[in-house]
Amino acid sequence: MNFNHSQKVATAHAITDLLTANGVDTRDDLHAWLGQQANRAVLRTVKGVGPKSIDYIGNLVGRSQVAVDVHLRTFAADAGVPDLRYEQLRAVYEEAAAILGHDQGELEHAVWRYRSGAV
C-alpha cells in the first residue's frame, strides 16, 4: 500500500490489530465478521475509520456494498439528489440498484469509474 500520510499507516495498523484480536485471519473471516452490525461498530472505534471505509473494506472481501465517496456524492448532486447524510445517500444508491436490477457494488463501481474519469 502506498500511503502518503502517517495517520493512514497508523489506521491500517490499528485495523490489523483489531482484526487479529477478534480472530479475523482470512478474507472469508473478514467477510463473515463484517456481516455482524456489532463488529462494524467495533471497527468504527478505530481512529480514521468511518462508514465509507467499512463499506469499502467490505467490497474488497466480496460484500456488495455502496461506499459513498466524493465521486458518488458529485454524481448524485448532478442528478438533483440533495446533500444527504452518508447513510441516506447510500440507501438512495441501494434503492436505485434494486430498481434497476443491478448489484449494489457494481452500480457503485460504475458510478465511481464514470465520475473519476476511469471509463
N, CA, C and O atoms as CSV, one atom per row, in Angstrom:
chain,resi,resn,atom,element,x,y,z
A,1,MET,N,N,0.841,-1.173,0.000
A,1,MET,CA,C,0.000,0.000,0.000
A,1,MET,C,C,0.883,1.231,0.000
A,1,MET,O,O,1.916,1.275,0.668
A,2,ASN,N,N,0.472,2.206,-0.741
A,2,ASN,CA,C,1.248,3.422,-0.867
A,2,ASN,C,C,0.535,4.558,-0.141
A,2,ASN,O,O,-0.176,5.351,-0.758
A,3,PHE,N,N,0.732,4.630,1.174
A,3,PHE,CA,C,0.107,5.676,1.966
A,3,PHE,C,C,1.021,6.896,2.015
A,3,PHE,O,O,2.233,6.764,2.185
A,4,ASN,N,N,0.440,8.073,1.867
A,4,ASN,CA,C,1.212,9.307,1.885
A,4,ASN,C,C,1.126,10.042,3.216
A,4,ASN,O,O,1.671,11.137,3.356
A,5,HIS,N,N,0.457,9.459,4.177
A,5,HIS,CA,C,0.263,10.153,5.448
A,5,HIS,C,C,0.453,9.157,6.584
A,5,HIS,O,O,-0.045,8.033,6.525
A,6,SER,N,N,1.172,9.572,7.608
A,6,SER,CA,C,1.477,8.662,8.716
A,6,SER,C,C,0.217,8.199,9.443
A,6,SER,O,O,0.196,7.094,9.985
A,7,GLN,N,N,-0.835,9.025,9.467
A,7,GLN,CA,C,-2.068,8.618,10.141
A,7,GLN,C,C,-2.720,7.435,9.421
A,7,GLN,O,O,-3.312,6.570,10.066
A,8,LYS,N,N,-2.614,7.392,8.097
A,8,LYS,CA,C,-3.181,6.264,7.359
A,8,LYS,C,C,-2.444,4.974,7.702
A,8,LYS,O,O,-3.060,3.914,7.814
A,9,VAL,N,N,-1.146,5.062,7.867
A,9,VAL,CA,C,-0.364,3.894,8.261
A,9,VAL,C,C,-0.797,3.448,9.655
A,9,VAL,O,O,-0.983,2.256,9.901
A,10,ALA,N,N,-0.957,4.403,10.562
A,10,ALA,CA,C,-1.391,4.084,11.924
A,10,ALA,C,C,-2.788,3.454,11.911
A,10,ALA,O,O,-3.059,2.527,12.675
A,11,THR,N,N,-3.665,3.952,11.053
A,11,THR,CA,C,-5.015,3.395,10.949
A,11,THR,C,C,-4.955,1.966,10.437
A,11,THR,O,O,-5.645,1.093,10.964
A,12,ALA,N,N,-4.147,1.714,9.426
A,12,ALA,CA,C,-4.007,0.355,8.881
A,12,ALA,C,C,-3.489,-0.601,9.953
A,12,ALA,O,O,-3.961,-1.734,10.050
A,13,HIS,N,N,-2.532,-0.159,10.751
A,13,HIS,CA,C,-2.013,-0.999,11.839
A,13,HIS,C,C,-3.095,-1.253,12.881
A,13,HIS,O,O,-3.239,-2.373,13.371
A,14,ALA,N,N,-3.853,-0.218,13.217
A,14,ALA,CA,C,-4.914,-0.371,14.225
A,14,ALA,C,C,-5.995,-1.330,13.745
A,14,ALA,O,O,-6.501,-2.138,14.524
A,15,ILE,N,N,-6.349,-1.245,12.470
A,15,ILE,CA,C,-7.341,-2.170,11.912
A,15,ILE,C,C,-6.810,-3.602,11.991
A,15,ILE,O,O,-7.522,-4.521,12.395
A,16,THR,N,N,-5.554,-3.770,11.601
A,16,THR,CA,C,-4.939,-5.103,11.637
A,16,THR,C,C,-4.931,-5.660,13.050
A,16,THR,O,O,-5.263,-6.826,13.262
A,17,ASP,N,N,-4.555,-4.839,14.014
A,17,ASP,CA,C,-4.533,-5.276,15.415
A,17,ASP,C,C,-5.927,-5.655,15.893
A,17,ASP,O,O,-6.096,-6.670,16.569
A,18,LEU,N,N,-6.924,-4.851,15.549
A,18,LEU,CA,C,-8.300,-5.123,15.963
A,18,LEU,C,C,-8.795,-6.434,15.349
A,18,LEU,O,O,-9.402,-7.254,16.037
A,19,LEU,N,N,-8.539,-6.628,14.068
A,19,LEU,CA,C,-8.997,-7.855,13.409
A,19,LEU,C,C,-8.305,-9.080,13.997
A,19,LEU,O,O,-8.939,-10.111,14.220
A,20,THR,N,N,-7.015,-8.964,14.243
A,20,THR,CA,C,-6.269,-10.073,14.848
A,20,THR,C,C,-6.840,-10.409,16.218
A,20,THR,O,O,-7.026,-11.581,16.544
A,21,ALA,N,N,-7.115,-9.396,17.015
A,21,ALA,CA,C,-7.674,-9.605,18.356
A,21,ALA,C,C,-9.054,-10.256,18.312
A,21,ALA,O,O,-9.481,-10.888,19.279
A,22,ASN,N,N,-9.745,-10.097,17.186
A,22,ASN,CA,C,-11.080,-10.681,17.035
A,22,ASN,C,C,-11.062,-11.987,16.238
A,22,ASN,O,O,-12.113,-12.485,15.835
A,23,GLY,N,N,-9.879,-12.535,16.014
A,23,GLY,CA,C,-9.771,-13.830,15.350
A,23,GLY,C,C,-10.048,-13.801,13.858
A,23,GLY,O,O,-10.365,-14.829,13.260
A,24,VAL,N,N,-9.930,-12.628,13.256
A,24,VAL,CA,C,-10.152,-12.490,11.821
A,24,VAL,C,C,-8.803,-12.686,11.128
A,24,VAL,O,O,-7.932,-11.817,11.175
A,25,ASP,N,N,-8.648,-13.852,10.482
A,25,ASP,CA,C,-7.366,-14.202,9.884
A,25,ASP,C,C,-7.389,-14.273,8.367
A,25,ASP,O,O,-6.345,-14.140,7.729
A,26,THR,N,N,-8.555,-14.478,7.782
A,26,THR,CA,C,-8.631,-14.673,6.336
A,26,THR,C,C,-9.672,-13.733,5.726
A,26,THR,O,O,-10.443,-13.080,6.429
A,27,ARG,N,N,-9.663,-13.691,4.406
A,27,ARG,CA,C,-10.653,-12.915,3.667
A,27,ARG,C,C,-12.057,-13.389,4.011
A,27,ARG,O,O,-12.957,-12.576,4.223
A,28,ASP,N,N,-12.246,-14.706,4.067
A,28,ASP,CA,C,-13.560,-15.257,4.408
A,28,ASP,C,C,-13.964,-14.894,5.833
A,28,ASP,O,O,-15.131,-14.602,6.097
A,29,ASP,N,N,-12.991,-14.913,6.756
A,29,ASP,CA,C,-13.278,-14.494,8.132
A,29,ASP,C,C,-13.777,-13.049,8.149
A,29,ASP,O,O,-14.767,-12.729,8.807
A,30,LEU,N,N,-13.073,-12.181,7.413
A,30,LEU,CA,C,-13.443,-10.763,7.392
A,30,LEU,C,C,-14.804,-10.565,6.738
A,30,LEU,O,O,-15.603,-9.749,7.197
A,31,HIS,N,N,-15.067,-11.305,5.675
A,31,HIS,CA,C,-16.368,-11.234,5.002
A,31,HIS,C,C,-17.488,-11.557,5.997
A,31,HIS,O,O,-18.472,-10.824,6.095
A,32,ALA,N,N,-17.329,-12.641,6.720
A,32,ALA,CA,C,-18.341,-13.045,7.697
A,32,ALA,C,C,-18.410,-12.063,8.868
A,32,ALA,O,O,-19.498,-11.708,9.322
A,33,TRP,N,N,-17.261,-11.632,9.347
A,33,TRP,CA,C,-17.183,-10.739,10.504
A,33,TRP,C,C,-17.896,-9.422,10.220
A,33,TRP,O,O,-18.599,-8.895,11.083
A,34,LEU,N,N,-17.717,-8.890,9.011
A,34,LEU,CA,C,-18.373,-7.623,8.650
A,34,LEU,C,C,-19.884,-7.761,8.490
A,34,LEU,O,O,-20.595,-6.759,8.424
A,35,GLY,N,N,-20.375,-8.991,8.427
A,35,GLY,CA,C,-21.809,-9.217,8.338
A,35,GLY,C,C,-22.547,-8.951,9.638
A,35,GLY,O,O,-23.777,-8.896,9.661
A,36,GLN,N,N,-21.800,-8.787,10.715
A,36,GLN,CA,C,-22.399,-8.506,12.023
A,36,GLN,C,C,-22.329,-7.011,12.315
A,36,GLN,O,O,-21.242,-6.433,12.334
A,37,GLN,N,N,-23.466,-6.390,12.539
A,37,GLN,CA,C,-23.524,-4.954,12.784
A,37,GLN,C,C,-22.648,-4.541,13.972
A,37,GLN,O,O,-22.018,-3.484,13.949
A,38,ALA,N,N,-22.615,-5.377,14.998
A,38,ALA,CA,C,-21.796,-5.057,16.177
A,38,ALA,C,C,-20.322,-4.977,15.818
A,38,ALA,O,O,-19.597,-4.144,16.363
A,39,ASN,N,N,-19.873,-5.822,14.918
A,39,ASN,CA,C,-18.465,-5.791,14.502
A,39,ASN,C,C,-18.155,-4.540,13.695
A,39,ASN,O,O,-17.070,-3.969,13.808
A,40,ARG,N,N,-19.108,-4.123,12.889
A,40,ARG,CA,C,-18.918,-2.884,12.128
A,40,ARG,C,C,-18.776,-1.707,13.105
A,40,ARG,O,O,-17.977,-0.798,12.878
A,41,ALA,N,N,-19.549,-1.736,14.178
A,41,ALA,CA,C,-19.460,-0.679,15.195
A,41,ALA,C,C,-18.105,-0.705,15.885
A,41,ALA,O,O,-17.534,0.349,16.168
A,42,VAL,N,N,-17.583,-1.899,16.160
A,42,VAL,CA,C,-16.259,-2.021,16.771
A,42,VAL,C,C,-15.204,-1.438,15.844
A,42,VAL,O,O,-14.302,-0.728,16.291
A,43,LEU,N,N,-15.315,-1.732,14.565
A,43,LEU,CA,C,-14.341,-1.211,13.593
A,43,LEU,C,C,-14.383,0.313,13.538
A,43,LEU,O,O,-13.362,0.957,13.294
A,44,ARG,N,N,-15.555,0.887,13.763
A,44,ARG,CA,C,-15.693,2.360,13.763
A,44,ARG,C,C,-14.932,3.006,14.911
A,44,ARG,O,O,-14.680,4.211,14.878
A,45,THR,N,N,-14.561,2.233,15.922
A,45,THR,CA,C,-13.824,2.818,17.050
A,45,THR,C,C,-12.369,3.125,16.695
A,45,THR,O,O,-11.685,3.833,17.434
A,46,VAL,N,N,-11.901,2.597,15.573
A,46,VAL,CA,C,-10.535,2.878,15.129
A,46,VAL,C,C,-10.498,4.295,14.552
A,46,VAL,O,O,-11.308,4.650,13.696
A,47,LYS,N,N,-9.547,5.095,15.033
A,47,LYS,CA,C,-9.410,6.459,14.549
A,47,LYS,C,C,-9.170,6.444,13.040
A,47,LYS,O,O,-8.277,5.754,12.546
A,48,GLY,N,N,-9.980,7.215,12.321
A,48,GLY,CA,C,-9.837,7.306,10.872
A,48,GLY,C,C,-10.740,6.365,10.101
A,48,GLY,O,O,-10.756,6.399,8.871
A,49,VAL,N,N,-11.495,5.521,10.802
A,49,VAL,CA,C,-12.391,4.572,10.136
A,49,VAL,C,C,-13.828,5.051,10.290
A,49,VAL,O,O,-14.343,5.185,11.400
A,50,GLY,N,N,-14.458,5.302,9.156
A,50,GLY,CA,C,-15.857,5.703,9.141
A,50,GLY,C,C,-16.659,4.709,8.318
A,50,GLY,O,O,-16.143,3.672,7.900
A,51,PRO,N,N,-17.914,5.030,8.093
A,51,PRO,CA,C,-18.765,4.092,7.345
A,51,PRO,C,C,-18.271,3.828,5.929
A,51,PRO,O,O,-18.406,2.710,5.431
A,52,LYS,N,N,-17.703,4.833,5.271
A,52,LYS,CA,C,-17.194,4.619,3.916
A,52,LYS,C,C,-16.055,3.610,3.925
A,52,LYS,O,O,-16.004,2.726,3.070
A,53,SER,N,N,-15.147,3.732,4.876
A,53,SER,CA,C,-14.025,2.795,4.977
A,53,SER,C,C,-14.523,1.372,5.177
A,53,SER,O,O,-14.014,0.435,4.562
A,54,ILE,N,N,-15.511,1.216,6.032
A,54,ILE,CA,C,-16.043,-0.115,6.317
A,54,ILE,C,C,-16.727,-0.694,5.077
A,54,ILE,O,O,-16.546,-1.869,4.755
A,55,ASP,N,N,-17.504,0.125,4.390
A,55,ASP,CA,C,-18.162,-0.346,3.170
A,55,ASP,C,C,-17.133,-0.693,2.104
A,55,ASP,O,O,-17.297,-1.681,1.388
A,56,TYR,N,N,-16.085,0.098,1.987
A,56,TYR,CA,C,-15.032,-0.169,1.010
A,56,TYR,C,C,-14.308,-1.477,1.337
A,56,TYR,O,O,-14.078,-2.301,0.451
A,57,ILE,N,N,-13.955,-1.662,2.594
A,57,ILE,CA,C,-13.306,-2.913,3.006
A,57,ILE,C,C,-14.228,-4.088,2.699
A,57,ILE,O,O,-13.777,-5.133,2.229
A,58,GLY,N,N,-15.512,-3.913,2.964
A,58,GLY,CA,C,-16.480,-4.966,2.646
A,58,GLY,C,C,-16.449,-5.325,1.176
A,58,GLY,O,O,-16.486,-6.503,0.822
A,59,ASN,N,N,-16.382,-4.317,0.316
A,59,ASN,CA,C,-16.303,-4.582,-1.126
A,59,ASN,C,C,-15.044,-5.359,-1.474
A,59,ASN,O,O,-15.071,-6.234,-2.340
A,60,LEU,N,N,-13.949,-5.048,-0.810
A,60,LEU,CA,C,-12.686,-5.731,-1.090
A,60,LEU,C,C,-12.742,-7.223,-0.770
A,60,LEU,O,O,-12.014,-8.018,-1.365
A,61,VAL,N,N,-13.610,-7.600,0.173
A,61,VAL,CA,C,-13.702,-9.011,0.564
A,61,VAL,C,C,-14.969,-9.675,0.024
A,61,VAL,O,O,-15.381,-10.730,0.506
A,62,GLY,N,N,-15.583,-9.045,-0.982
A,62,GLY,CA,C,-16.694,-9.697,-1.665
A,62,GLY,C,C,-18.089,-9.372,-1.179
A,62,GLY,O,O,-19.053,-9.991,-1.631
A,63,ARG,N,N,-18.224,-8.422,-0.274
A,63,ARG,CA,C,-19.555,-7.980,0.131
A,63,ARG,C,C,-19.954,-6.889,-0.861
A,63,ARG,O,O,-19.176,-5.964,-1.096
A,64,SER,N,N,-21.110,-6.974,-1.427
A,64,SER,CA,C,-21.536,-5.983,-2.411
A,64,SER,C,C,-22.190,-4.822,-1.678
A,64,SER,O,O,-23.339,-4.913,-1.246
A,65,GLN,N,N,-21.451,-3.737,-1.545
A,65,GLN,CA,C,-21.910,-2.593,-0.769
A,65,GLN,C,C,-21.642,-1.309,-1.540
A,65,GLN,O,O,-20.889,-1.294,-2.513
A,66,VAL,N,N,-22.264,-0.249,-1.090
A,66,VAL,CA,C,-22.057,1.068,-1.681
A,66,VAL,C,C,-21.205,1.872,-0.711
A,66,VAL,O,O,-21.631,2.167,0.406
A,67,ALA,N,N,-19.998,2.224,-1.146
A,67,ALA,CA,C,-19.104,3.067,-0.359
A,67,ALA,C,C,-19.185,4.472,-0.955
A,67,ALA,O,O,-18.569,4.760,-1.982
A,68,VAL,N,N,-19.944,5.331,-0.304
A,68,VAL,CA,C,-20.196,6.674,-0.829
A,68,VAL,C,C,-18.960,7.546,-0.624
A,68,VAL,O,O,-18.532,7.796,0.503
A,69,ASP,N,N,-18.401,7.998,-1.743
A,69,ASP,CA,C,-17.250,8.900,-1.679
A,69,ASP,C,C,-17.583,10.169,-2.456
A,69,ASP,O,O,-18.733,10.388,-2.838
A,70,VAL,N,N,-16.581,10.995,-2.686
A,70,VAL,CA,C,-16.790,12.276,-3.354
A,70,VAL,C,C,-17.351,12.081,-4.765
A,70,VAL,O,O,-18.157,12.890,-5.224
A,71,HIS,N,N,-16.934,11.022,-5.451
A,71,HIS,CA,C,-17.435,10.785,-6.808
A,71,HIS,C,C,-18.924,10.447,-6.801
A,71,HIS,O,O,-19.676,10.932,-7.647
A,72,LEU,N,N,-19.350,9.617,-5.851
A,72,LEU,CA,C,-20.768,9.260,-5.769
A,72,LEU,C,C,-21.603,10.446,-5.301
A,72,LEU,O,O,-22.739,10.622,-5.740
A,73,ARG,N,N,-21.037,11.262,-4.406
A,73,ARG,CA,C,-21.754,12.468,-3.963
A,73,ARG,C,C,-21.932,13.443,-5.121
A,73,ARG,O,O,-23.010,14.014,-5.287
A,74,THR,N,N,-20.889,13.640,-5.921
A,74,THR,CA,C,-20.962,14.555,-7.056
A,74,THR,C,C,-21.976,14.066,-8.085
A,74,THR,O,O,-22.767,14.854,-8.604
A,75,PHE,N,N,-21.952,12.775,-8.378
A,75,PHE,CA,C,-22.896,12.192,-9.328
A,75,PHE,C,C,-24.332,12.419,-8.840
A,75,PHE,O,O,-25.201,12.809,-9.620
A,76,ALA,N,N,-24.575,12.177,-7.564
A,76,ALA,CA,C,-25.919,12.367,-7.001
A,76,ALA,C,C,-26.326,13.836,-7.078
A,76,ALA,O,O,-27.464,14.143,-7.434
A,77,ALA,N,N,-25.420,14.736,-6.752
A,77,ALA,CA,C,-25.734,16.172,-6.818
A,77,ALA,C,C,-26.057,16.579,-8.244
A,77,ALA,O,O,-26.993,17.346,-8.472
A,78,ASP,N,N,-25.296,16.075,-9.209
A,78,ASP,CA,C,-25.562,16.380,-10.617
A,78,ASP,C,C,-26.920,15.847,-11.061
A,78,ASP,O,O,-27.546,16.403,-11.964
A,79,ALA,N,N,-27.376,14.762,-10.422
A,79,ALA,CA,C,-28.668,14.160,-10.753
A,79,ALA,C,C,-29.824,14.818,-9.996
A,79,ALA,O,O,-30.981,14.425,-10.148
A,80,GLY,N,N,-29.497,15.821,-9.181
A,80,GLY,CA,C,-30.542,16.538,-8.455
A,80,GLY,C,C,-30.871,15.971,-7.085
A,80,GLY,O,O,-31.833,16.396,-6.445
A,81,VAL,N,N,-30.068,15.008,-6.636
A,81,VAL,CA,C,-30.272,14.461,-5.291
A,81,VAL,C,C,-29.629,15.432,-4.305
A,81,VAL,O,O,-28.454,15.775,-4.439
A,82,PRO,N,N,-30.406,15.873,-3.313
A,82,PRO,CA,C,-29.859,16.861,-2.375
A,82,PRO,C,C,-28.725,16.284,-1.528
A,82,PRO,O,O,-28.515,15.072,-1.484
A,83,ASP,N,N,-28.011,17.170,-0.865
A,83,ASP,CA,C,-26.928,16.762,0.020
A,83,ASP,C,C,-27.529,15.976,1.184
A,83,ASP,O,O,-28.277,16.526,1.992
A,84,LEU,N,N,-27.201,14.702,1.262
A,84,LEU,CA,C,-27.746,13.814,2.279
A,84,LEU,C,C,-26.632,13.278,3.168
A,84,LEU,O,O,-25.462,13.279,2.784
A,85,ARG,N,N,-27.006,12.823,4.354
A,85,ARG,CA,C,-26.050,12.144,5.226
A,85,ARG,C,C,-25.578,10.872,4.527
A,85,ARG,O,O,-26.246,10.368,3.623
A,86,TYR,N,N,-24.436,10.362,4.945
A,86,TYR,CA,C,-23.830,9.181,4.326
A,86,TYR,C,C,-24.844,8.038,4.201
A,86,TYR,O,O,-25.048,7.498,3.114
A,87,GLU,N,N,-25.471,7.680,5.314
A,87,GLU,CA,C,-26.379,6.539,5.327
A,87,GLU,C,C,-27.570,6.759,4.404
A,87,GLU,O,O,-28.039,5.819,3.761
A,88,GLN,N,N,-28.063,7.994,4.333
A,88,GLN,CA,C,-29.193,8.298,3.461
A,88,GLN,C,C,-28.807,8.164,1.988
A,88,GLN,O,O,-29.554,7.589,1.197
A,89,LEU,N,N,-27.651,8.693,1.628
A,89,LEU,CA,C,-27.230,8.621,0.233
A,89,LEU,C,C,-26.895,7.181,-0.154
A,89,LEU,O,O,-27.170,6.762,-1.279
A,90,ARG,N,N,-26.309,6.429,0.762
A,90,ARG,CA,C,-26.055,5.014,0.492
A,90,ARG,C,C,-27.379,4.302,0.220
A,90,ARG,O,O,-27.463,3.481,-0.694
A,91,ALA,N,N,-28.412,4.608,1.001
A,91,ALA,CA,C,-29.724,3.991,0.803
A,91,ALA,C,C,-30.320,4.366,-0.556
A,91,ALA,O,O,-30.987,3.544,-1.184
A,92,VAL,N,N,-30.086,5.599,-1.013
A,92,VAL,CA,C,-30.566,6.019,-2.336
A,92,VAL,C,C,-29.910,5.160,-3.414
A,92,VAL,O,O,-30.588,4.667,-4.315
A,93,TYR,N,N,-28.599,4.982,-3.323
A,93,TYR,CA,C,-27.894,4.150,-4.300
A,93,TYR,C,C,-28.362,2.692,-4.227
A,93,TYR,O,O,-28.529,2.043,-5.260
A,94,GLU,N,N,-28.572,2.180,-3.016
A,94,GLU,CA,C,-29.041,0.804,-2.867
A,94,GLU,C,C,-30.419,0.623,-3.493
A,94,GLU,O,O,-30.678,-0.380,-4.158
A,95,GLU,N,N,-31.290,1.584,-3.282
A,95,GLU,CA,C,-32.634,1.526,-3.874
A,95,GLU,C,C,-32.563,1.648,-5.391
A,95,GLU,O,O,-33.283,0.947,-6.102
A,96,ALA,N,N,-31.706,2.529,-5.891
A,96,ALA,CA,C,-31.543,2.672,-7.337
A,96,ALA,C,C,-31.053,1.358,-7.945
A,96,ALA,O,O,-31.523,0.954,-9.009
A,97,ALA,N,N,-30.117,0.694,-7.280
A,97,ALA,CA,C,-29.619,-0.589,-7.778
A,97,ALA,C,C,-30.751,-1.613,-7.832
A,97,ALA,O,O,-30.871,-2.363,-8.800
A,98,ALA,N,N,-31.577,-1.639,-6.791
A,98,ALA,CA,C,-32.695,-2.585,-6.756
A,98,ALA,C,C,-33.692,-2.295,-7.878
A,98,ALA,O,O,-34.145,-3.214,-8.561
A,99,ILE,N,N,-34.029,-1.030,-8.068
A,99,ILE,CA,C,-34.993,-0.652,-9.108
A,99,ILE,C,C,-34.448,-1.001,-10.491
A,99,ILE,O,O,-35.187,-1.474,-11.355
A,100,LEU,N,N,-33.158,-0.767,-10.695
A,100,LEU,CA,C,-32.534,-1.024,-11.996
A,100,LEU,C,C,-32.160,-2.492,-12.207
A,100,LEU,O,O,-31.785,-2.891,-13.310
A,101,GLY,N,N,-32.265,-3.290,-11.143
A,101,GLY,CA,C,-31.895,-4.694,-11.247
A,101,GLY,C,C,-30.399,-4.923,-11.304
A,101,GLY,O,O,-29.935,-5.879,-11.924
A,102,HIS,N,N,-29.641,-4.045,-10.656
A,102,HIS,CA,C,-28.180,-4.154,-10.644
A,102,HIS,C,C,-27.686,-4.518,-9.253
A,102,HIS,O,O,-28.344,-4.244,-8.249
A,103,ASP,N,N,-26.528,-5.134,-9.215
A,103,ASP,CA,C,-25.837,-5.388,-7.967
A,103,ASP,C,C,-25.390,-4.050,-7.375
A,103,ASP,O,O,-24.913,-3.181,-8.106
A,104,GLN,N,N,-25.537,-3.879,-6.073
A,104,GLN,CA,C,-25.182,-2.609,-5.428
A,104,GLN,C,C,-23.727,-2.228,-5.666
A,104,GLN,O,O,-23.432,-1.101,-6.062
A,105,GLY,N,N,-22.837,-3.152,-5.428
A,105,GLY,CA,C,-21.415,-2.870,-5.596
A,105,GLY,C,C,-21.049,-2.562,-7.038
A,105,GLY,O,O,-20.186,-1.724,-7.296
A,106,GLU,N,N,-21.700,-3.234,-7.976
A,106,GLU,CA,C,-21.421,-2.968,-9.387
A,106,GLU,C,C,-21.908,-1.584,-9.797
A,106,GLU,O,O,-21.239,-0.886,-10.559
A,107,LEU,N,N,-23.080,-1.186,-9.287
A,107,LEU,CA,C,-23.577,0.163,-9.582
A,107,LEU,C,C,-22.633,1.203,-8.983
A,107,LEU,O,O,-22.279,2.184,-9.636
A,108,GLU,N,N,-22.238,0.979,-7.750
A,108,GLU,CA,C,-21.310,1.912,-7.090
A,108,GLU,C,C,-20.035,2.049,-7.903
A,108,GLU,O,O,-19.551,3.158,-8.127
A,109,HIS,N,N,-19.490,0.922,-8.344
A,109,HIS,CA,C,-18.238,0.959,-9.092
A,109,HIS,C,C,-18.414,1.637,-10.452
A,109,HIS,O,O,-17.522,2.355,-10.905
A,110,ALA,N,N,-19.543,1.416,-11.097
A,110,ALA,CA,C,-19.798,2.058,-12.399
A,110,ALA,C,C,-19.877,3.573,-12.247
A,110,ALA,O,O,-19.314,4.311,-13.056
A,111,VAL,N,N,-20.569,4.035,-11.218
A,111,VAL,CA,C,-20.669,5.477,-10.981
A,111,VAL,C,C,-19.293,6.035,-10.639
A,111,VAL,O,O,-18.905,7.093,-11.136
A,112,TRP,N,N,-18.559,5.324,-9.790
A,112,TRP,CA,C,-17.220,5.787,-9.405
A,112,TRP,C,C,-16.326,5.906,-10.634
A,112,TRP,O,O,-15.645,6.916,-10.812
A,113,ARG,N,N,-16.326,4.887,-11.477
A,113,ARG,CA,C,-15.483,4.916,-12.679
A,113,ARG,C,C,-15.888,6.074,-13.599
A,113,ARG,O,O,-15.030,6.758,-14.156
A,114,TYR,N,N,-17.181,6.285,-13.753
A,114,TYR,CA,C,-17.670,7.367,-14.608
A,114,TYR,C,C,-17.209,8.731,-14.086
A,114,TYR,O,O,-16.668,9.541,-14.838
A,115,ARG,N,N,-17.428,8.976,-12.792
A,115,ARG,CA,C,-17.101,10.288,-12.216
A,115,ARG,C,C,-15.600,10.498,-12.080
A,115,ARG,O,O,-15.136,11.637,-12.122
A,116,SER,N,N,-14.834,9.429,-11.919
A,116,SER,CA,C,-13.388,9.596,-11.748
A,116,SER,C,C,-12.665,9.686,-13.083
A,116,SER,O,O,-11.461,9.938,-13.128
A,117,GLY,N,N,-13.398,9.481,-14.160
A,117,GLY,CA,C,-12.788,9.544,-15.485
A,117,GLY,C,C,-12.073,8.266,-15.875
A,117,GLY,O,O,-11.294,8.253,-16.827
A,118,ALA,N,N,-12.330,7.198,-15.152
A,118,ALA,CA,C,-11.662,5.923,-15.423
A,118,ALA,C,C,-12.379,5.087,-16.479
A,118,ALA,O,O,-11.970,3.958,-16.751
A,119,VAL,N,N,-13.426,5.616,-17.067
A,119,VAL,CA,C,-14.197,4.849,-18.060
A,119,VAL,C,C,-13.504,4.849,-19.394
A,119,VAL,O,O,-14.005,4.255,-20.349
